Each structure stands twice: as structure tokens, then as C-alpha cells.
Amino acid sequence: MSSAELGLCLISLVCSSVSQLFMKGAALPGTSLKRLAYLGTAGSLQLMSIGLVVLALQTLPVSQLVPFAAGAYLLVPLGSRHLFGDRLHPRFWLGALLIISGILCTQVQ
């Protein structure tokens, strides 16, 4: 995997994760305009993420791209904890360990 391909994958992961955090922000109480702005930002970031994945798929096999999507299962709860004060249960950390182990197993050749 080249550095450009890695960059596409990582930026796509960040866009997708931040998009989900904006969706959560849009679901919280607030003014209609603020919620609409959050939802619009979330949609834009998700579209950007999809576009980056399409670019990455031109040169990468799906088997190398999919593990990056699993990173959102780690980033979104951590971001939600930081931004919204959500509590992470011990089973989250067990799941995080399993996700990281799975990513490492698929990436090590």
C-alpha cells in the first residue's frame, strides 16, 4: 500500500467518524438551524468519505480497505465520550482489543 493509498484510507476513516459524531450532535436538543447545519455537515463528510473510498478502490483490493472501516468502531465511541460525555463500558475496551487484533491480523502479511 502506497502512502497516497494509506492517506486516502485514513482521511476517509476520519471523515466517516466525524460525520457520525455530527449526526449525534444533530440528534441532541438545540435550535432547528443548528441541528440542520450539523446534519448537512454530516452528510457532506459522509459523501466525501464515500468518494475517497471509491478513489482508493481503483488501486486497492477490498480486503485491504475494509479493515480501515472498522476503525470507526473505535473512533466514534472515543469521540462521543470526549465531545458528549458518553460512558464507555468495559466491554467496549474488550471489543476494541478484538478489533485492533483483527486489523493487525489482516494487515500483517
N, C-alpha and C positions, 0 to 999 in steps of 0.2 A: 504494500500500500504506500503510495507516494505521500509526500507532505501535503500536497494540494487535495488529494482524496481524503486524507485524515482531517484536514481543515473543513472540508465540506460536511463530513460526518459530524464533527464536533459542533460546528455552527448550527447545523440542522437540529442536533440534540438540544442545544441551548434555546433556540427559537421555539421548539416544541414545548420544552419545560416552562419557559417564561410565559408562553401562550396559555398553558393550563393554569398558571398562577393568576394571570389576568382574568381568566374565566371564573376562578373562585372569587376574585375581587368583585366581579360583576354580579355575582350571586348574593353578595352581602348587602345589607341595607345601605342606602345612600340616595342621592338625588338621581333622577332619571337620566340626566345628561352625563353624570359621572359614570353610571353603570353602562350607558350606551357607548361611551368613549372606551371604557375597559373592554367591552365586548368587541368593538371594532378593532382595537389594538390586538386582542387575542386572535381574531380571525385573520388579520394581516400577518401576524407572526406565524400562524399555522400554515398559511399559504406559502410563506417564504420557506418554511421548513420542508414542505412538500416539494417545492421547486428545487431546493438543494439536494433532496434525496433523488429526484429524477436525474439531476446532473451527475450525481455520484454513481447512479446505476448504469450510466453509459460506459463506465470503465471498471466497476467493481461487481463481483457476484453478490447476489442477495445474502448468501451465507456470511459474508464479511460485513455487510451493512446492518443486518438485524440486531446483532449484539449492542450496537450503539443505541438503538431504540429502547433497550432495557435500562439504559442509564436514566431515562426519565422516571422510572420507578424509584430511583434513589433521589434524584434532584428535586422532584416536585414535593415529596413529603418534607425534605430538608428545608426547602424554600418556604413551604407553608408553615413550618414550625417557626422559622425566623420572622416571616412577614405577618403571620396571623396568629401566632402563639399556639398553634396546634400541638397536641401532645403526641409524642411517638412512643408506642408501647414496645416492650422488649421483643415481641415477635417481629416488629419492623426490623430490628437490628439483626435478628436471625435471618430474615428474608434478604436483607441487604448483603449479608455474608454469602448466602447462596447465589444471589445474582452476580456478585463480583466473582465468585468461584466459577460460575458458568461462563461469564465473559472471558475470563482468563483461559479456561479450557478450550473455548472455541477459537481464541486468537493465537494461542501458542501452537506453533507448527513444528 
